[in-house]
Amino acid sequence: MTKFVFVTGGVVSSLGKGIAAASLAALLESRGLKVTMLKLDPYINVDPGTMSPFQHGEVFVTEDGAETDLDLGHYERFISSKMRKANNFTTGQIYESVLRKERKGEYLGKTVQVIPHITNEIQDFIARGAEQSWSGQTDVAIVEIGGTVGDIESLPFLEAVRQMSLRMGRNSAAFIHLTLVPFIASAGELKTKPTQHSVQKLREIGIIPHALLCRADRPIPDEERAKISLFSNVPLDAVISVWDSDSIYKIPSMLHKQGLDNLICEVLAINPPQADLSVWDKLVYGLEHPKHQVRVAMVGKYVDLTESYKSLSEALIHAGIHTESRVMVDYIDSEALEQNGTDVLKPFDAILVPGGFGKRGTEGKMLAIQYAREHNVPYLGICLGMQLAVIEFARHKAGLTHANSTEFDPQTEHPVVALITEWIDREGRAEVRDEQSDLGGTMRKGAQRCPVKAETLASSIYGLEVNERHRHRYEVNNLYVPKLEQAGMLISARTPTEDLPEIMEIPGHPWFIGVQFHPEFTSTPRDGHPLFTSYIRAALTSQHQRKGA
């Protein structure tokens, strides 16, 4: 039977519950256990797919096409299990499910209430998520509850997991609470009172934590840990210090050295082999001992919030590890390029335009793409970055001066990128979409296998098949592909069913690729990703050539 670890947060949000939960999962997996993870989000949105990146950060896409919280990206980077739709659910999904049942009469005319109907539904969703792991039956499911203790919206989730742990019985569930221990500069000391109050609030709900993860900007001295232990009624060895680190991949070792995995195994009454952290030690060594350094210009419009590109930033770090390089990423505001020109791009070894939506900043992105193409700078365009590369090429190489996407100009003379109204989804079902369709239901999402043309740059990276995850509405218009290829562009991968362009490249350029999918979602620190590794190698080559010149 699957055992559960519930991770809650207190004092403030954004303390790193997802990283802490994923690090514990990595420790348990290193001990030979099958682990899966779930994220419970207390907002009423059905999913984060239509939420602003400025407010919510990146939307992570699972293999089965779910738009989920960015923490699921951390989960996949830290453990081998793949996440799926059942691994992330929101208050909106819970209420939607309950109301649907009520309308069907499944509650037999009873008054529908938060307790028991909402809390029971939450427990059902948790059980289903734990059972539906890609790897089959799991030994431990780690469940991260979003928000902070004391928030009204997270109370039904906390009540549900309290009931669930009671029903399952002893040694079936463990609770971990992550809190803030702030350093007050004027007093010159760490303050434990916020943690005391947060644990008190949790105990009022009926949950007694088995371990406290105390976040601080420095290691917490034993004296403060003892104070937290005394006033929170948590054993001293279960008060774990989690200080700021220059890499999230150091956190598993930090928690292991303080015995967190042993403590959780004792609470759950399991006795797996000792942890083998050699993989993580090797990764950290690679991070700290690079032989090279490259500079990448990431040109986008969400440059003020790097969480918008979290998976992409991590994928570049992974590529650095696997090329013995420190990848320095500078976020370049595409609107600033429109105003000030492209001189700012001269020092960089490579240019990258990530995915995105909307017209704002697109002309600046195309200026960066044109610069990369004309100056032989390695270029990687992801999703929108591929579409804009096609538009830029159409305008300046194929003679289609007014080429554009119908997303930006519905009346464009040359719609080289357009909304495809009919297509086949990953289950083989016909999908129809138009400009008036709901935003959350008009995208090609999830993994899709596509053949790759032999003897291309794409095939040297992927082989003869690519299987990556998608999240987009607009596609390269096949009507213009012959003219684009006549001008020198190569479509090196197409979808097998609709024949839609998946990868474009420019033969003769040192390294110029645009991909319609999101390869960053499948990059891990252990294995890296062939596309990003190839990209950084090209950046190193470009750097050496420029220095030689």
N, C-alpha and C positions, 0 to 999 in steps of 0.2 A: 504494500500500500504506500502511496506517495505521502511523504511528510512535508510540512510546510514551514517556511521561515517568512514572517511578515515584517517588513521594514517600514517604519514610520518616521516622520520628521517633525521637529519642533523648533520654536523660536522664530526662525525666518525660513523662507524658501531659498532655493538655489544653493544649498549647502553641498550638493553632490550625492544625494541619495542613490541616484542611478549608478554612479561610479562605485560607491560603497557596496551596493547590492551586487553589481557585476563582479567586483573584486572577490567578494565572498563566494560567488558562484564559481569563479575561476579556481579558488582554493579547493572547493569541494570536488570540482571536476578533476583537479590534479590528484585527488585521492581516490580516483577510480569510480566516483559516483556519477550517475546520469542526472543531469540538472537541467531544468527549464526555468524560465523567468516570466513573470507577468507584471504589467503596469496598469494600475487602476487610477484613472484621471477623474477628479471630481467636477470638472466643468460640464455644462449641459450640451455643448456641441456634440454632435454624433461622432465626429472625429476631427482631427486638427487640419483636415485637408483644405478648408476654406479660411483658416485663421491666418492673420498677418504674421510673417516671419519676425517682424519687429517685436510682436507681443509673445509669440510662442516659440520662435526659433525654427529649426529645420523640421520638415515633415519627412519621416523615414518611411520607406516603402518596403513591405515584406515581399517574399517570393510569391505568395498567393494574392498579391495585389492590394493589401490593406494599407491605407494611409494612417500612420501611427505616430506616437510620441517619439522624439529623438532619443530617448533613453533606450529604446529597442535597438538602436544602432550600437550603443555601448554594449548591450547584452551580446549581440552577435560578434562584436570585436573581442570580447573577453572569454566567451565560451564557444564550443563547437556547435551547439544546438542552433537550428534556424528558427527564427520567430515567424509567427503567422498571425492571421486576423484574431484568433482566440487569445493571443498573448497580450492584447491591449484593449481595454474597454473603458467607456466613459459613463458618467451619470446619464447623459443623453441617451445612450444605447440601453441602459437599464430601464429608464422610464418608458422609452419607446417600446421595449419588449413587454413590459408590464401592461401598458395601455392597450397594446395589440391583443394580449390575452384577455383583458377585461372586456374589450369590444366583442370578442368571440364567445364570451360567456364562460370562460374557463374557471372563473372564481365563483361560479354558481350563485351569483347575486350578492355575494358578501361585500361589505365595505372594504375597498382597497386602501391599505394604509402603508406607511413607511415600514412599520413592524407589524406583521411579519413579511408582507409581500415584497417590498423593495429589498430588504435585507436577505430574504430567501433567494431572490433573483440574483443578487450579487454573489452569494455562495455558490449558486448553480453555475454562474459564469466562471468563477474561480476554479471549480472542480473540472469544468469542461476544458478550460485553458490548460490545466495541468495534465489532463488525460490526452489532449490532442497534440502532444509534442511530435515533431517530425521523427524523433528517435524512438518513438514508442513509449512504453511505460517508464516514467521517471522515478528516481529515488527521492529527489528533493525538488520542490518547486519554491522558488523565492519570489515573493509577492511584494512589490513596491507600491505603497499607497501614496498618491500624489497629495500635494498641499501640506499644511502644517496642522498639528494637533491644536484644537481650539477653533478652527474654522468651521462654520456651520455646514458648509457643503460637503466636508469629508466625514461628518459624523455617521451617516448611514454605512459607509465603508468600514469604519472602525467598529461599529456595533456588529456588523456582519462577520468580521473576522474574529471578534470576541466570541460570538455564538459558535462559530465554526470550530475554534480551538477547544471550546468546552465540549462540544458534541463529539469531537474526534478522540478525546481522552488524553491521558498523560503520554508524554514522549512523542506526541504527534505534531506539535507545533512549537515554534520558538519565536519570540518577539525581539526585534532589534530597534532601538530608537536612536536616531541621529539628531544631535542638537548642536547649538553654537555656544562656544565659550569665548566671549569677546575679550580682547586686550584693550583696556582703557588707558590710553597714553597719559592722560593727566594724572591718573592714580598710579601708573606704572605697574599694573598688575592685571592678571586674568580674573574675570568675574564668573563665578559659578552659579549665581542666583538665577539667571535665565534658564539654565538646565534644570535646576531644582524645581522651578515653577512648571516647566514643560512636562517633566516626569510626573509631577503632582496632578497635572491636568489629565495625563494619560491614565493614571491610576483611578481618577474619578470616573472615567469611562468604564473601568473594570479590566484594564490591560496592565499587567505588570511586566516590564521589559526584562528579558534575560541578559541583555547586554546594552551598554550605552556606547555609541560612537561619538566622541566629543570633538567637534571641528574647531580648530583654532589656527592662527597664523604661525604657531610655533608648537613644539612638543609641550604637553601639559605636565608640569612637575608632579611628583608623587604626592606632595602635600595637598595640591588642589584635587587630584584624583581621589585621595582619601576623603576629602570634604564632600565631593560629589557622591561618593559611595555612601557615606554616613547619612546624608540628608535625602538621598534618593532611594535608600534601602536596596541598593544593588551591590553585590560583592565587588571588592576592590579589583580583582583580576578580570572582572567583566566591564570595567570602566576603561575603554580603549581610547587612546589618544590618536587623533587623525589630523595631522598638521598639513599645511599647504606644501605641495610638492611641485617640482618643475615638470613632472610627467605623470599622467594618470596611470601609466604602466608600472609605476613603482608602488602603487597602493596595495596590490595583493601581498607583496612581500612585507610591507609595513604592518598589515593586519595579521599576517601569519606569525611574525616575530612576537606579537603580543598575545598570541594564542586564541584568536577569535574562532578559527575553524575547529580547534579542539573543543572549545566551549560549546559551540553549536552542536557538534557531534555528541557530546555528553548529554545535552538537553534532549536531543532526539533519540538517544539510546542507540546510536549506530557506532560501529567500530571499523571504519574503512582503513586502508593502508595510509601511511604517512604521506604528506604532500610532497610532490616532486615539482619544484619550481624552476627547474633548469631552463625551461623554455623562456620563462619570464626573465630570469637572470641574463640569458643570452640577448634578449631584446633590449633590456636596459643597458647592457654593455655596448651594444651597437649604437644606441642613442647617444651615449656619452663619449664614444670614441670614433667619431666620423673622420674619414680621410679626406673628404672633399666638402665643398660648400657651394650650393647653387641658389640663385635668386629667381623666384617665380613671381610674375605680376598677375594677380587674380583680379580681373576687371569686372566689376559688378555694381549694382545699385544698393545692395544691403551691406555696404562696407563698414557701417557703424555698428553692426551687430554680427560678429563672426560666428555666433551660434547658428545663423542662417545657413552656413556652409560647413557645419560640424563634420559630417561624414567625409566631405571633400578635403578638409584640412587634415583629418586623421589619415586619409588615404595617401596624401603627400608625405606625411611623416613616415608611414609604413614603407613607401617607396624609397625614402631616404635611408631607412634601416637596411633595406635589401640592396642598396647601391653604395653603402658605406658613406652616405652623404648627409650633411645637415641641410635640409630644405628650408630656406628662408622665404616666407610668403609675405608679399606686400599687397595690401588690399587697395586697389586703385579705383576711385570713384569715376564711373564712366561718364557722368555728366561733366566732371572736371575736364575730361579729355575733349569734350565737345567745345568747351570754352577756351582751353589753353593749348590744345594740340597734343602731339604724341612724343614730344621730346623727353617727357618723364619716363618713357619706356626704354630708352637707350641703355641703361645699365643692366637690364635684366637678361637672364639666360634663356628664359622661356615665358610664354604668355598663355594664360588660360581664361576662357570665358565660361562661367558656370551656367546652370539652368536658371530659369526665372520666368516671370509672367509680366505682361504689360509693356507699353510702348516706351515709358520713361527710361532714358539712358541708352536706348538701343543704337542710336547713331554713334555715340561714343564708343560702344563696344565694337561696332563695325570699323571705326577708325583704328582700334587696336588690332583687329583681325587683318585689316589691310596692311598695317605696319608689319605684322608677323609674316604675312605672305610675301611682301615685297623685299623684306630684309633678311629672309631665310632664317627667321627665329622660330624654334620649335613651338608649335601651337596645338593646343587641345581645346576643342569646343564640345561642351556637354549639353545636350538637349537644345535649349535656346541658343547655346553657343554654336551648335552645328547649323541650326536654321539660319542664324545671322551670317555664318561663314558662306552658306549657299547664296544668300541674298547679296553679300559683298562681292562674291565671285561673279554672280550674274550681272551686277551693275558694271564692274570694271574689267571683266574679261570676256563676257559673253554678249556684250553690246545691249543688254537690257537695262538701260539707264534708270528707268523708274521701277525696277523690280522691288517687291516688298512682300510682306506677309499680310494676309487678310486680317490677322490679329491687330495689326497697327494701322492698316489702311484698307478697309473693306472694299473700296472702289479702285484699288491699285490696277494699273494698266497691265502689269505682269505679276500675277500672284504665284511666285515660285514656291511660296510656303502657304498652305491653306488648310482650312478645317475639313477633314475628311468626314463626310456625313454618314457613310455606311462602312462598317468593317466587322471583322470577326474577332471576338474576344478570346482570351487564353483557354476557355472551356469549349470553344467552337461555336458559341452562340452569336447570332447576328446582333450588332449594336447599331443604333441610329442616334445621331446627335445633331444639334444645330445651335445657332447663337443663343437661342432662348432656353436651352436645356439647363438644368441645375448644375452649378459649378462642380458639385461633389460627384456627379455621375456622368461626366462627359469626357473622361480621360482614358487613354490606354494605360493600364496599370499592371504591375507585376512582371514576373519573368516570362520571357518568350524566346524560344530557340530559333536561330536563323543560320542558314548556311553562309559561309564566307568565301569570296572568290579567291581562288588559288593565285599564288605569286603576286600578292599585294602586301602592303605594309600591315594591313589588318590581319592577314593570314599568318604573317611572321610573328604576330603577337598572340593571336587567339587559336591558331590552327584553322581548320575548315568549318568550325561551328562556334557560334557565340550564344551564350545564354545569360542575358542581363535583365535588370528590372527597369520598367518604364514608369513615367508619370508625366504625360503631356497630352495636349489636345490637338495641336497642329502638326502637320506632316509636310515633308518636301513633296511638291506637286510633280507627279510623274510626267505630266505633259511637257515639262521644261527640261527633264533629265537629258534627252538626246542633245539638245542645244548646249547644255552645260558640259556634257562629256565631250562634245565636239570642240569646246573651248579649252579642254584640258583637265576637267574634273573627273574623278573616278568614283563611282558608287561601288564599294567593295563588299557590301552586305545588304540583303533585302529580306523582308519578311516572307516566309514561304507561302502564306495564304493570300495576302493582299498585294504582295510585291512592292511594299513600301520601302523606300531607302532607309537603311539603318546606320550605315557607316559611309562617310565620304572622305576622300583623301585627295591630295594633289601630287601626282607623280612628278618627280624632279625636284620637289621641295625636300630639304633634309628631313623634316618630320612635321607633317600637317595632317591632322585627323579631326573630324567631327563625328560625334556619335549621338544618335537620337535617344539612347538610353542613359541610365545613371550608373556608371561602373563603380562609383564611390561606395554604393550600398553593399557591395560584396567584398570590399577590401578588409583584410584583417592584419593585425601586427605580426601574427605567426607566419602567414603565407604571402603577405603583400598582395599585389594585384598586377597581372602582366602588363596591362595598358599603362598604369602609372609608373611602373618600373621602367618600361621602355621609354616613356616620356622623360623621366629624370635622367636616364642614360643619354638621351638625345640632348638634353640641356647641358650635361657635362661635356659632351662632344663639342657642342656649339661654343661653350665657354673656352675650351682648349684652343679651338680654331681662332677665336677672336683674340686670345692672348698671344697666339703664335703670329697672327697678322700684325 
